[in-house]
Amino acid sequence: MSSPVQDNSQRYPYRSWVEVSRPQIAANFRAIREVVGPDIEVMPVVKADAYRHGAVEVSRTLEREGARWLAVSNTEEGIALREAGIQTRILVMADFLPFTREAMIASDLTPVIHSFADLCELDRLAQARGKRLKYHLKIDSGMGRLGVRADAPAIAQAIVDAKGAELEGLMTHFASAADYGSTQTAEQLKLFENTAAGLANAGIHPAFLHLSSTIPVAYARRAAWGRMVRPGHAIYGYVSPARGHAPGRVLNVKPALTWRASVLSVKDIPVGALIGYGGMFRAPHDMRVAVLAAGYADGIPHRLSNKGSVIAKGKLAPMLGAVSMDLTVIDVSHVPDIAVGDAVTLLGREGNISIDAQQMARAAGTISYGVLCGIHARVKRIYV
Ligand SMILES: *Cc1c(COP(=O)(O)O)cnc(C)c1O
């Protein structure tokens, strides 16, 4: 209360929690729609529990905002959305495993097909049901991961042969979209365009061509927008920095998630005292430390040991020693009024200091996606 810094976050009775702003998710979605315009479908990616923002709540928010498509990674994620009442189309981007196909079809999920063998399987399932099943076909244009690697005539033949299945989308995924010093994206784009042109020559015109995740949208690589884009990161408020001579960013989004943790203990330690496993930190002078009720089991990267910082009452407070499984020690020598039960900010803003997932990732030697996806399920989700 004596702190001059306005703490605008509310505290909740949890050891550690994230606050996800539904209005910010909605605003990020609208910003993407505005950038690509009304003729291009925006299909938000809500895989991995919406990058840990909570797929059900995020999907409800997006559906209310008018999203007609959502993308998930696997059947289980799609079923969870159906069970929550989500009625948009749902594209399953990385599944079609033999043991999930029946459930995928039963829940009205749309598969991405990655191989001719899978296309035959889908055709067989469709014939058995006497009903045409829609699919999106993925081309491996150079990512070297999922997708068909074949020339256009072979692909056209496979599509025609699968009479029970209906090609609705043709897609690919870029390996180096953020690297403007690389020609890989241009090469992938060319290969994809050639394939699409070859299919068009054979009279095959899928409704949706789609290639772009967040980066090609944010840096306006319009040639790669097709008829649909698949942003994930940007929905949550992030755009990774580009390398090389990148054009200016055309997309403005903001993080939708704040991550906080409670102070479990505050104490004074004398000069020379060691802190945490391995005695990785030795106090260079008398200090006041706070022990946070969150550790690497909650998703604080262990690599932040002796490196990371949190925001405590509006001030940066460095992590001391090793991040433990359930606990993290911070220096609060300069935050004398912090008390047990107060909350600190791991990701988010207090006053004019902020830490986002990209900064945390840089300090931990990982990527912002990894930081977000690392926030453990035991961290409570609160929607504001
Ligand atoms: C995860 C994913 C996306 C979304 O990527 P972002 O970088 O988060 O926008 C798009 N397409 C595919 C195939 C993906 O796997």
PDBQT file of the ligand as one rigid body, heavy atoms in Angstrom, charges set to zero:
ROOT
HETATM    1  C1  LIG A 401       1.448 -23.901 -35.438  1.00  0.00    +0.000 C 
HETATM    2  C2  LIG A 401       1.149 -23.730 -36.878  1.00  0.00    +0.000 A 
HETATM    3  C3  LIG A 401       0.713 -22.492 -37.369  1.00  0.00    +0.000 A 
HETATM    4  C4  LIG A 401       0.684 -21.238 -36.518  1.00  0.00    +0.000 C 
HETATM    5  O1  LIG A 401       2.001 -20.727 -36.420  1.00  0.00    +0.000 OA
HETATM    6  P1  LIG A 401       2.310 -19.348 -35.667  1.00  0.00    +0.000 P 
HETATM    7  O2  LIG A 401       3.749 -19.108 -35.950  1.00  0.00    +0.000 OA
HETATM    8  O3  LIG A 401       2.045 -19.587 -34.230  1.00  0.00    +0.000 OA
HETATM    9  O4  LIG A 401       1.425 -18.316 -36.248  1.00  0.00    +0.000 OA
HETATM   10  C5  LIG A 401       0.321 -22.438 -38.695  1.00  0.00    +0.000 A 
HETATM   11  N1  LIG A 401       0.389 -23.529 -39.498  1.00  0.00    +0.000 NA
HETATM   12  C6  LIG A 401       0.835 -24.723 -39.056  1.00  0.00    +0.000 A 
HETATM   13  C7  LIG A 401       0.879 -25.878 -39.995  1.00  0.00    +0.000 C 
HETATM   14  C8  LIG A 401       1.242 -24.862 -37.744  1.00  0.00    +0.000 A 
HETATM   15  O5  LIG A 401       1.692 -26.037 -37.310  1.00  0.00    +0.000 OA
ENDROOT
TORSDOF 0
